[in-house]
Amino acid sequence: MASAEIDVKYVAHLARLALSPEEEKQLGAQLGSILGYIEKLRELDVTGVEPTAHAVPLVNVTRTDEVRPSLPHDAALGNAPQKGGGLFIVPKIVE
């Protein structure tokens, strides 16, 4: 896609941007260079390359789950600004 084909006003509208004419020209040039770079990447031979979501395999480092005693009820409610009936009292946010 050539930079002349980019509808900068439409793209700015989608992004909810109000651009001056100078900014539109600048954005058009920037989008043109980005699309030019993408076209350059399309020239690469990627046959035999397996699609991946990440270049490096991700591994979550988490501890194993183990059953442990939970926080005592009185300790959990200890710093609550308001409590009643063994529960936290919070302000109503839905009317």
C-alpha positions as CSV (number, residue, x, y, z in Angstrom):
1,M,0.0,0.0,0.0
2,A,1.5,3.3,-1.1
3,S,1.4,6.3,1.2
4,A,-0.9,8.0,-1.3
5,E,-3.5,5.3,-0.6
6,I,-3.6,6.0,3.1
7,D,-6.6,8.0,4.2
8,V,-5.0,9.9,7.1
9,K,-8.2,11.6,8.1
10,Y,-10.0,8.3,8.4
11,V,-7.2,6.8,10.4
12,A,-7.2,9.8,12.7
13,H,-11.0,9.6,13.1
14,L,-10.7,5.9,14.1
15,A,-8.1,6.9,16.7
16,R,-10.3,9.8,17.9
17,L,-7.5,12.3,17.0
18,A,-8.0,15.9,15.9
19,L,-5.1,16.6,13.6
20,S,-4.0,19.9,12.0
21,P,-3.1,19.8,8.3
22,E,0.6,19.7,9.2
23,E,0.1,16.8,11.6
24,E,-1.9,15.0,8.8
25,K,1.1,15.3,6.4
26,Q,3.5,14.1,9.1
27,L,1.3,11.2,10.0
28,G,0.8,10.3,6.4
29,A,4.6,10.2,5.9
30,Q,5.1,8.1,9.0
31,L,2.4,5.6,8.1
32,G,3.9,5.4,4.6
33,S,7.3,4.5,6.0
34,I,5.8,1.9,8.3
35,L,3.9,0.3,5.4
36,G,7.0,0.4,3.3
37,Y,8.9,-1.5,6.0
38,I,6.1,-4.1,6.1
39,E,6.4,-4.5,2.4
40,K,10.1,-5.0,2.7
41,L,9.5,-7.7,5.4
42,R,7.1,-9.5,3.0
43,E,10.0,-10.1,0.6
44,L,11.6,-12.5,3.2
45,D,11.5,-16.2,2.5
46,V,9.8,-17.7,5.5
47,T,9.1,-21.2,4.2
48,G,9.8,-23.7,6.8
49,V,9.6,-21.2,9.6
50,E,7.0,-22.2,12.2
51,P,4.6,-19.4,13.2
52,T,5.1,-18.4,16.8
53,A,3.5,-15.9,19.2
54,H,6.8,-15.2,20.9
55,A,10.4,-15.4,19.6
56,V,11.5,-16.9,22.9
57,P,9.6,-19.6,24.7
58,L,7.9,-18.2,27.7
59,V,7.9,-20.2,31.0
60,N,5.9,-19.0,34.1
61,V,8.0,-19.3,37.2
62,T,5.4,-20.1,39.8
63,R,5.5,-21.9,43.1
64,T,3.7,-25.2,43.4
65,D,0.3,-25.0,45.0
66,E,0.2,-26.4,48.5
67,V,-2.4,-26.4,51.2
68,R,-1.6,-24.0,54.0
69,P,-3.7,-22.5,56.8
70,S,-5.4,-19.3,55.8
71,L,-5.5,-16.0,57.7
72,P,-7.5,-16.2,60.9
73,H,-10.9,-14.5,60.6
74,D,-10.2,-12.0,63.3
75,A,-6.8,-11.0,61.8
76,A,-8.5,-10.5,58.4
77,L,-11.0,-8.1,59.8
78,G,-8.6,-6.5,62.2
79,N,-7.8,-3.4,60.1
80,A,-11.2,-3.1,58.4
81,P,-12.6,0.4,58.9
82,Q,-16.1,-1.0,59.2
83,K,-17.2,-4.5,60.0
84,G,-20.4,-6.2,61.0
85,G,-21.6,-9.7,61.4
86,G,-18.1,-11.0,60.7
87,L,-18.0,-9.3,57.3
88,F,-16.4,-6.2,55.7
89,I,-18.8,-3.3,55.4
90,V,-18.1,-1.3,52.2
91,P,-19.8,1.8,50.7
92,K,-22.6,1.1,48.3
93,I,-21.5,1.9,44.7
94,V,-24.5,0.9,42.7
95,E,-27.7,2.9,42.9
